[in-house]
């Protein structure tokens, strides 16, 4: 049976209905049921998605766990009648005998093809036998069954009196049982997680970058965290957000939904600051200053939780504003925070809704008398399956008492306030709470304090942060200078200045070390949480499995040559057919390892080796087999006097194997290439274009500039002749960059893709549209001013014109890139930010084979000027390792290890040591943990070991074997030995290198590149150490010889040896 009803839950909740009905005369919550003979509930056709949930539907779900449309319920003192269709009757039969002392009679209507039965007549008789019937009179229903029922009731001579029982129905569902509290708590965790880990950070980013995004688009982005799209283009929940919530591992995402579309309101909203939940987010762009209101709620298994927050940007909108008024918005928000804490202590069992509101109003009156008239008319409402239960509104007119385990939406706010510029605004603070016996408790939390919700952007506060950063050096100089100020020698003054500078560096280093310690603890905790015992190891083999290869479907498909019982190489079937004991046995080429030929006397021996488990085959060592314990044939040998034939067969098998390996390699390379959807062209107007643009990677043919067009769901590059085009859809763009032509010859719009696309015959992760910024395209001949000018005036004017042209070009291409970002945000429903590299933070390094200028951006580390391009997303980096950090070396290496441990670490070699502090400060500023070491580590076996069991790796200390920034160096200098098995010195690295060929990471080009660089760097480092030791020894001898008066011999000998050594390494000097 597809639908299973909870009988025990149904029984307990039916009993609650009858208990309330029986105590109606003595209980104010159920007074509407007094002297009622029956309770009648109608369910017609399902309501539309735009309509709020009806109370009758909520009662159905509360009783049965599901909604049953076109169903009638009649509760009498001794029996429950249910009228429904035949298909629903099969499901409802489960509860037929589960209501305790009350019998249940299910009246199933006849199916459409069958003759009508008397089920409707019986139900009508049971209904008409009552004098007073309690029902939900304010609800209207439609549908075939409802129409037939109303016609029958209207035909009755003595109609029962209908009584409104909505308050009693609310009373049934108000106090939550254990199952309901569990579902509500889950909904609250979901809501809080979305607030803390998506809504608040995303809104802060929009305000910080002043992104142009409409209120309704931001609301749509929030809704998209639960998934979007349908069919093949459907996206599931955004687990980057939900994985950060506690206890959300076993969530059934099919029963998670929004209570209402998220509401975003700012100063620019045309609807104004409306605190009702029926208002919709407007199509205006979000204002980047003033008050912003955000509210949304989530359901889990129909149970609701809701939050609302106020964000205030620049609470001091005008410099001329009086000081007292400047603090008003912050003061008003603090009153809401204090009021919430006060009400949590006040709301408890048996407190009336009226008293709650009056207590809140008196609290506000005591804080600020002027705010009383702006206070909201109610401070919340009851909540459960029904989002807003009107029977439990916390207002001055509601005398109903609150009970333990009720769920309330506590809504606090001020409306129609006026700021210093004369504009109206509102404030609100909304949370979901649970009523307790002595006090209430919040079940939604996060992003509430003034530190998280108030943003001060005034010039005074902008200077506060730099002042704090400059304070340590100023203080150290002031405290350090007077100590030796009276000393008159130049040396002492220099020492004083150096001591002050050392103290500054020590303070900055201590701050960095403390932050790094926190980051290392964080990734250690996250690593243990991310991997579970016995389930964390992947070993990079999750995609590998036993593959079956079929050469022929039957004996009839074998070629005719097999009848001669000779070795046949069937290129079409990718098979080698071998004669074994008089039978032709086919072997697919993928089962064959290689073939070899040798001569013995007059005979030639052909040996064919097969793929079998247990071979030390390097990269193929971990090839999976269906049954590794089976008996395998490792090789087959044939002997023949016809050597020429065996030569041909051996060559055919080898060529066939090479072709199969090549095909497999191409298939692996193209595995991540996606087949993009179709580009939807803009209709009704011309698309926005960027003319005279070159594309990189370049298309086949002559290099000519083309046009880039922005369409509805992507961009298109059109070649000048129209014969070639490149379409890139917005949903495949991961990062969008704009690099101006300052200090460069090109202005660049760079698109980094989520999945590669094919351009020509190659796959590409990165596509660039560039415009040249050279002087060649400008004709400067025939300038009459040149005749009358002498000296440098012409050159100065040309430089000014060049700067002006570059500025115009930058402005034009940047505007085009911003239009791409805007169109992508509109199409995807998720904001795509335009990122610009920070050249002032750049540094030189060797990520591939040549030196490149690497530039950080807000989200990435990039090199965009020349191919091969480099785009590294900072969020994907687990830890950064600085290697070859030694005194005396002019360069060091940077290794970036990714959170996806199956990816090969990225090696950036030969960074100047003078830039080490800049690199470390940048890594620390973007919250990337780092470590230092004096030698290069061989990362291939390290990553292989980590992949085998990440859980054990983190349990054993994780990345602590690398040490912190400067930690590894200090350990080596002390001569102490690390307990980690990954600790390596220069001698041990030679042994580690020997195992590099057996590593799976040697397959990739990046891995081989970094491996070759590592070898060169290491050998260079060892040579320098040796030279330094010899130089130090030579200096000591020279010093000793100088004292004894015979130091020239030793030093001359050493110089002669060095000169000889240099001469052998270099070219002889020509005379």
Number of C-alpha atoms within 10 A of each C-alpha: 5 5 11 12 17 14 16 12 18 18 19 15 18 20 16 15 19 16 13 20 24 16 15 19 15 11 13 15 20 24 17 20 27 18 15 21 20 25 24 20 19 23 25 19 15 16 15 8 8 7 7 14 17 16 18 20 22 21 20 19 16 23 21 19 18 17 17 19 19 20 21 21 18 22 23 20 14 10 15 20 20 20 24 25 20 16 12 17 18 14 15 19 14 14 18 16 14 19 20 11 11 19 15 20 17 22 21 20 20 17 12 9 6 8 8 11 13 12 16 20 13 14 20 17 10 16 23 17 14 17 15 20 25 25 22 20 12 7 12 11 15 14 14 10 21 19 12 11 17 10 10 13 15 10 9 11 8 12 16 18 12 17 18 15 22 22 20 22 23 23 20 21 24 24 18 18 14 9 10 20 18 14 19 28 21 25 26 28 22 25 27 25 22 23 25 18 18 18 21 19 14 17 18 18 13 19 17 12 12 13 21 19 19 20 23 22 24 25 23 19 21 23 19 18 19 20 16 17 10 8 6 6 9 9 14 13 14 13 12 11 17 22 14 14 18 11 12 14 10 6 13 10 13 9 11 19 19 19 22 21 21 24 26 24 28 28 22 21 20 12 14 15 23 17 20 8 14 11 16 18 23 21 14 19 18 26 22 22 21 20 23 26 22 23 24 25 25 28 25 25 21 24 26 29 33 28 23 24 20 24 26 23 21 17 23 24 17 12 10 9 13 11 10 7 14 19 12 15 22 16 14 18 24 14 17 21 17 14 20 20 13 14 19 19 13 17 26 24 18 13 15 20 24 18 20 23 23 16 16 21 21 13 18 21 15 11 15 13 11 10 17 16 15 13 22 19 16 23 24 25 21 25 27 27 25 24 24 19 21 16 19 23 24 28 20 17 12 18 17 20 17 24 20 19 21 22 29 29 25 26 22 22 22 21 19 16 17 12 18 16 9 8 11 15 21 24 26 23 22 25 25 28 26 25 21 19 12 13 15 23 16 18 20 22 18 17 18 18 11 15 8 14 18 19 19 15 16 15 9 9 11 11 11 10 11 10 10 9 11 11 12 16 18 13 13 17 17 12 11 17 15 11 10 12 11 10 11 9 8 9 9 14 16 11 12 19 14 12 16 21 16 14 18 20 14 12 15 16 16 12 12 17 17 11 15 21 15 14 18 23 15 12 19 18 14 12 20 19 11 14 17 14 12 10 10 17 20 16 17 17 15 8 6 10 11 10 10 11 13 12 19 13 8 7 8 8 10 18 13 9 14 17 12 11 16 14 20 21 22 20 13 7 16 20 25 23 23 21 17 13 8 11 12 21 16 23 18 17 27 19 16 20 17 18 20 16 18 14 13 9 7 9 14 20 18 21 17 19 17 19 20 21 20 10 12 10 14 13 14 16 16 15 16 15 15 10 10 11 8 8 9 12 9 14 15 13 12 15 16 14 14 12 18 10 13 21 15 11 19 19 15 18 24 18 13 20 21 14 14 15 14 12 12 13 12 11 11 11 12 15 10 13 16 14 10 14 12 11 16 12 16 15 9 6 6 11 15 16 16 19 15 15 24 22 24 16 17 14 17 10 7 7 12 14 18 21 20 25 21 24 24 17 22 23 24 18 23 20 20 16 10 10 7 14 16 17 20 21 21 25 19 19 20 15 20 20 24 25 22 22 19 14 7 13 16 19 23 26 25 24 22 21 20 16 17 22 23 14 17 13 8 11 17 17 18 23 21 22 24 24 22 18 19 14 12 8 8 7 8 9 7 8 8 8 9 11 8 6 10 9 7 9 10 13 10 11 11 14 11 12 12 15 13 12 15 21 14 12 18 22 13 12 21 21 13 20 24 20 15 24 24 18 21 26 22 18 18 19 20 19 21 22 24 21 20 19 22 15 15 8 15 20 17 16 22 19 27 19 14 9 14 22 16 24 21 23 18 14 18 21 18 21 20 23 20 10 11 14 18 21 19 17 16 19 13 14 17 19 20 20 22 26 22 25 22 16 9 10 15 13 20 25 27 26 22 21 20 20 14 13 17 17 14 22 22 21 26 23 26 19 20 15 19 11 15 18 11 14 18 18 15 15 18 17 11 13 17 20 25 26 25 23 28 23 25 24 24 20 22 22 20 14 22 18 15 19 21 16 19 26 22 19 19 21 13 12 12 21 22 16 16 20 20 20 21 17 16 22 22 15 14 14 10 8 9 9 10 15 8 14 8 16 17 18 14 15 9 10 17 12 10 16 15 9 13 18 15 17 17 23 23 18 13 11 12 16 20 15 16 24 19 11 20 19 16 10 20 16 11 12 20 14 12 13 13 11 13 13 12 14 14 12 13 17 15 12 17 20 14 13 16 12 10 9 9 12 15 13 11 15 17 12 12 19 13 12 12 15 11 11 11 12 12 10 8 8 8 9 6 4 3
